[in-house]
Amino acid sequence: MKSQRLLSSALAVCLVGILLFGNSVAALTLNLPQLAAMGAADDALDQRQRVIDEDLKIDPTKLRYRGLEYVQFQPDAERLTDPEIKSLIKSDINPEVFAAVASGSVQIFGNVQDIDVARGIVTQIKDIPGVREVMFDIGLEVKAE
């Protein structure tokens, strides 16, 4: 009985959402694998989800690369401090990228030449000991293909 009420409530919410917001809610309910891929840990995705995840990170204009990536757990002994992480990003990775670091969570933004440079920056930051997640919004001078 309780599960029937829960299902009825969920359907009611979907119907109200469709009435209020049109096809966007229906599209969200039909594209759950795409939503599940966004921001998932790399090793949690199969090949199809990896392609979807990468497509979701490039905006429709193909001039921005944005998203969220998580890093696997690291023991405390190997982790760098937030100022050390920020210093590495600024000096060794790319001086054109601005970073904010808090408790191992890194947010980066800036402009780079192309999608390959942007992907490389995100990968390099994920390899820094102590980084737990990387949120990025990077402008591209050359449109992504």
N, C-alpha and C positions, 0 to 999 in steps of 0.2 A: 504494500500500500504506500509506504514512504517513498519507494523508488518510482512509483507511478506519479506521485505528486512532484518529485524532482524532475522527472522527464517532462511532465506537463509544464512546469515552470520554465524549463530550458527552452521548450518549443515556443512558449508565449514570448519569452525575451527575444528569440530569433525573429518571430513574426513582427513584434513591435519595432525591432531594429530595421527590418526590411522596409516596413511602412515609413519609418522616419528617415532612414539613410539610403534607401533604394538598394541597388544591386551590390553596393560595396560590402554590406554585411553578408549577403548570400555568397559573394565571392570569397570572403574570409572563411566561411564555414566549409566551402568546397575545396579550399587550398590549404588544408592543414599541414601536409608535408612541407610546403614551402615555408610556412610560419614556423614549423618545428626546426627547420634548418637554420633559420636566422639566429646567429649568436650561439649556436651549439658548439661544444668542444670538438676540435678537429677529429679526434679518434671516435667520436660518437656518430659520425656521418658516413653513409655509404656513398658510392661514387655519384649517383644521381642527385643526392642531397647536397653534395659538395658543389656541383654545377649550379644548382638552384641557389645555394648560399652565396656563391660568387656573383651570380646575376643580380641578386638582391642588393648587393653592396654598391653597384654602379647605378647612379641615378639616371632617370630617363634622358637627360641632356647629354649623358656620357662624359660630363666634365667634372664630376665629383665621385669620389670613392669614400663611402662611409659605412660604418658598421661597428660591431662589437665582437671581440674574440676573447675567449678565455684561455688561460694557461694552466697546465697541470700543476698539482700541488708540489711544492718544494719544501724540504726541511728548513727549519729556522736558521741553522748554521750556515747555509749557502746563500741566504737572501741578503741583498744590498738594501741600504736605507733609501728612503724616498729622495733625499738630496743627491745621493750617489746615482740613483737611477736617472734622475733628471739631468745630471751632469753628463752621463754617458750618452744620453739621447742627443743632447746639444753638441757635444764635442765629437763623438765617434760615428753617429748615425747620419744626421743631416742637420746642418746649422739653419736651414730654412724652415724647419718644422718646429713649432712651438708645443711645449708639453706642460701639462699639469699632473702632478703625482700626489696621491693621497692613499696611504695604507696599501701600497702596491697596485693601486688602480691608476692606470695611465690614460690621460685624454690628450690626443694630439690633433693638431690642425695646422694648416699651412697650404702652400701650393708647391707642386713638383712638376717635372716635365711630363711624365706619362704614367699609365697604370702599372707598368712593371716596377718603376721606382717606388710608387706608393705601396705596392704589395711587399716589396723588399724591406721597406721601412717597418711595416707592421710585423713582418717575420723577425727582423732583427730585434725589435723591442720585445717581442714575445720570448726571445732567447735570453733576455737579461734576467739573472737570478733575482727573485723578489717581486717580479711583475706577476700580478694575479689576473689582470684583464686589461685589454686595450680597447678603448673607444676612439674611433678615428673619424675625421671629416676632412678629407684632403682634396683640394682643388687640383684639377689636371689641366695643363696647358694644351695637351694634345688629346683629342677625344679618344675614349676607350673603344676598342673594337669588339 
